Amino acid sequence: MTTQAAVSANPVHAEHHETNYIAVFIYLSILTAVELGVYAMSLPQILRVGLLVALAWAKAVIVAMYFMHLVMERRALWMIAITPMVLVTFLCFMLLPDLTTRLWTRFDHKIKVPVSGEPVAPPAAQVPPGANGS
Amino acid sequence: MSEAAAIETHGHETVQVDQLETSLTPDNSGKLGMWVFLAGDAMTFGAAIAAYGALRIGNPNWPSPAAYLGITTTAIMTFILICSSVTMVEALSGIQHGNMSKYKNFMALTVLGGVLFLGMQAFEWHHLLGEKGMSIKRDLFDATFFILTGFHGCHVFGGVVYNSVLFIRGATGKLTPAKSGLVEIAGLYWHFVDLVWILIFTFIYLI
């Protein structure tokens, strides 16, 4: 703890924290207001989702950079901060096979219209058209 | 690396070690520990949000969040959390400059922001569970909503306790400007909670 105390009390180190936090707060508030504006507008779905995700990430990056002081930290801490993002990106790719099967059932459901009471067979077990009785 | 070797051969004078930092040594070990913890926590939230996205994209019957979730309360909650992040950095600035009354005032405001957030979340949950008839057991929309916002709420609660302890220690004179590093580490946690809420607000409520 003495280590921490000595280093934090170092005036050179303390000087690093002179960010204009009110400006950061104003940027975050403006971005939040823009988000709510995009939410309220009737934009095409893709544009709307794209804008909202971009705005959210912009806010998250501002918080990490200025409030969490990443902008003035060593690159080694950046590695720690970026690692989970890389891993979550991999995770999203790993979810893709599952997603494609789900999307298949979502968009190709016209192939087989389930009759009430009839058990719905999984896609792999469906008999191809024209193969009945063979 | 040559610096690192020199440090190790010079024994255990920890203050000197920190002044001659290597590229892998942050200002203090506590901060490194908090960053590693937050990286793990970010993975947990990232996995939960990715799972939510996969379930939602794959489900044609996923309801529109707007049908259940109002955003007026949550927009105010978002604003409160952003404000509490600002009060947290101001508290840190206060203690770093030896201004303990500034530290105590802004730390109290930070704790208040967290408590307000939790109160509004409780109000929202009460409304959703009661009038809207939502339940964690009803369907995946409800389950993912309560798990994600609940897990985040637990983090806010933890942050409120964490910040309260630091506030009390400051008020009783146990926390001095020489130990401002402790406030900086708590700040990292609190800002992370704010950051995660920004993403949850977008993915759960707005999209």
Interface residues (C-beta under 8 A of the other chain):
Chain A: M1 T2 T3 Q4 A5 A6 V7 S8 A9 H13 A14 H17 T19 Y21 I22 V24 F25 L28 S29 T32 E35 L36 V38 Y39 R48 V49 L52 V53 L55 A56 W57 K59 A60 V63 A64 F67 M68 H69 E73 R74 R75 A76 L77 I80 A81 T83 P84 M85 L87 V88 L91 C92 L95 D98 L99 R102 L103 R106
Chain B: T14 V15 V17 D18 Q19 E21 S23 L24 T25 P26 D27 N28 S29 G30 L32 W35 V36 A39 G40 A42 M43 G46 A47 I49 A50 A51 G53 A54 I57 G58 N59 P60 I71 A75 T78 F79 I82 C83 S85 V86 M88 V89 E90 L92 S93 Q96 H97 P177 A178 K179 S180 G181 L182 E184 G187 L188 H191 F192 D194 L195 I198 L199 F201 T202 F203 L206 I207
